[in-house]
């Protein structure tokens, strides 16, 4: 995943080009003289396959035959309903 740092002035000057370059593999960090002021990334959600494809090839992690069973077990273990009240201001 690429992270590109650009100035606030550059983003303001050419937002249409920024948006045209935006994809699920790119994040733009918009900065002023004091540091980051915004992060721009795609709102499109990636599928599990796309996420797996983004994983680094230099990892020792491997998906063996039990991987799907591990994922199903993890999902089953966390089926509790979220208390949405904690997210309200």
C-alpha positions in Angstrom: 0.0 0.0 0.0 1.5 3.3 -1.0 1.4 6.4 1.2 2.0 9.7 -0.6 2.6 12.9 1.4 1.6 16.1 -0.3 1.2 19.7 0.8 -2.2 21.2 1.6 -1.6 23.8 -1.2 -1.0 21.1 -3.8 -4.1 19.2 -2.7 -6.2 22.4 -2.9 -4.7 23.3 -6.3 -5.4 19.9 -7.9 -7.9 17.9 -6.0 -9.4 16.4 -9.2 -6.1 14.8 -10.1 -5.7 13.5 -6.5 -9.2 11.9 -6.7 -8.4 10.4 -10.1 -5.3 8.8 -8.7 -7.0 7.5 -5.6 -7.5 3.7 -5.4 -7.6 1.1 -2.7 -3.8 0.8 -2.6 -3.0 4.5 -2.2 -3.3 6.8 0.8 -2.6 10.5 0.6 -1.5 12.4 3.7 -2.1 16.1 3.2 0.2 18.2 5.3 0.8 21.9 6.1 3.9 23.4 7.7 2.9 22.0 11.1 2.2 18.4 10.1 -0.7 16.3 8.7 -4.1 17.9 8.4 -6.0 15.2 6.6 -5.7 11.6 5.3 -7.4 10.8 2.0 -8.1 7.1 1.1 -10.7 5.2 -0.9 -14.0 4.6 0.7 -14.4 1.3 -1.2 -14.1 -1.7 1.0 -11.7 -4.4 0.0 -12.8 -8.0 -0.3 -10.9 -10.6 1.8 -9.2 -11.8 -1.4 -8.0 -8.2 -2.1 -6.7 -7.9 1.5 -4.8 -11.2 1.2 -3.3 -10.1 -2.1 -2.0 -7.0 -0.4 -0.1 -8.9 2.2 3.7 -8.7 1.9 5.4 -11.6 0.2 8.2 -11.5 2.7 6.1 -12.7 5.6 6.3 -16.1 7.2 2.5 -16.3 7.6 0.9 -19.0 5.5 -2.7 -20.0 4.8 -2.9 -23.8 5.3 -5.9 -26.1 5.0 -7.1 -25.1 8.5 -7.2 -21.4 7.7 -10.9 -21.3 6.8 -11.7 -23.2 9.9 -9.8 -20.7 12.0 -11.6 -17.8 10.4 -15.0 -19.5 11.0 -14.1 -20.2 14.6 -13.0 -16.6 15.2 -16.3 -15.3 13.7 -18.4 -17.7 15.8 -16.5 -16.6 18.9 -17.4 -12.9 18.4 -21.0 -12.9 17.4 -22.1 -10.7 20.4 -24.3 -7.7 19.5 -22.4 -4.5 19.9 -23.7 -1.9 22.4 -24.2 1.0 20.0 -24.8 3.4 22.9 -21.0 3.6 23.4 -20.6 5.2 20.0 -23.2 8.0 20.6 -21.9 11.4 21.7 
